[in-house]
């Protein structure tokens, strides 16, 4: 009987402690109960929300909108 309140408390803590809007990208995809801000172009965001009923908007937490540098060096 004690496991139900413990499980409910754990799930509530996980739900409330999450940070759904991260300032990773320049664009955010907004869904009914979810926000994802990991897109660096409007086209990426639009491809993600197409058919899901979401919409795209600029990330209010992003710095200057510059795409991150590539981690890999191109050879050639």
Buried (B, 14 or more C-beta within 10 A) or exposed (E): EEEEEEEEEEEEEEEEEEEEBBBBBBBBBBBEEEBBBBBBEEEBBBEBBEEEEBEBEBBEEBEEEEEEEEEEEEEE
